[in-house]
Amino acid sequence: MNLSVGIDSVNVWRVENALKNSNRFLRIAFSEEESGFEFVQLAGNFAAKEALVKATKGIIKLYNFRDISVKRRENGSPLYILSNELKNLLGAEFKSELSMTYCCGCVTAITVVSFNQNERGES
């Protein structure tokens, strides 16, 4: 079992500007459920998706970001919801924890993942 960490920060104004100029970013980067979120939450979700790509060492980089959703539990803490295709790719032993924080117009997400490299076809 391997542990890995990924972190990413996103400026909220960059997400806001991207979405005001075109809906393309919204269609590419976010699931249908996420598309109705406020700019701060969208920035956080995008940072979380980037952090997950980094934590998985890029294995999911070629997948559509729409295959990754970020939801909130009843207590407000974030969690990843992955498409079945990504779940299969990452293996049954894949586990993740996600934390996000907002300060000074920027959202930072950090994720810790554990996975079995052999399930991903690596030695």
N, C-alpha and C positions, 0 to 999 in steps of 0.2 A: 504494500500500500504506500502510495506517495502522497505527500502533502505539498501544496503549492499555493502561493499568494499572488493575487493580482490587484492592482490599484489604478484608478483613473480619476481625473478631475475634469469637469466641464463647466465652462462659463455659461450661465443662464442666458445672458444676452446673445451669445452666439447661436444657441438653439432658437431663441425667439426670432432673431434676424433670419435664420435659415427658413423657419416656418412662415414668416411673413412674406418672404420672397418667392417661395414655391412650396407646394404640397408634396413634392417628390421626396424630400427628406422624411416626412411623416410616413409616406407609403413604404419606403425602404427600411426604415429603422424601427418602426413600432408596430405592434400588433393592433388589431382593431379595437380591443379593449383599452389599450393605452392611448389611442388617438384622441380621446376626449379629455385627457389630463391637462393640468395647468403647465406652464413653461418650466417651473421649478421641478415639478415631478418628472416631466419628460427629460430634462437635463440629467436628473438623478438616475433615471432608468437607462439613459444612454451610457452614462458613466459606469453603471453596474454591468451592462452588457460588454463594454470594453474591458472592464476588470476581469470578467469571466473568460474572455478570449485570452487575456494575458495569463491568467491562472492555469488555464488548460494548455498553455504553451503553444497557442495558435491552432490547435487541432480543430477547433470549430470556426476558425476565421473564414473559411470558404462557405460557411452556411449563412443563410439569410438571418439577419437580426430579428426578423419577425418570428423565427423559431424559438426565440427567447423572450419571455414576458417577465416583468417584475411586478409582483403584487404586494399588497400589504396584509399582514395578519391582523386579527382583531385588535391586538395591542399596538399596531402601527409599525411593527418591525417588518422589513422587506424580505422577500424570498423569491427565488427563481422558479418559474414554471417553464419547463422545456418541452418542446415538441417530442413526440414519440421517436422520431428519427434521431434527434440529438441524444435522447435517453439511451437508445440502442448503441449509438456511436461511443458514448462515454462509459457504458457498461453498468451493470447492476450494482456494483460497489460504489459508484459515484455519489459523493455527498458534497454539499456546499453550504457555506454560511456567508451572509452578506450583511454589511453595515454601511450606512450612508450618513453624511453630515453636510450641512449647508452653512456657509459663512462667506460674507463679503461678496455675494453675487456668484459664488462658485459652489458646485456640488461635488463632493468627493465620495467615491464608493471604493470599498475594499472587500475583497472576497477571499475566502480560504476554501480550497477544495481538496478532497481526498479521492483518489482513484487508483485502480489497479492497471499499471501500464500494459500488462499482458492481455487484458481485455480489449485494449485498443490496438492490438496487433503489433506492439513494439516489444523488443527484448530488453 
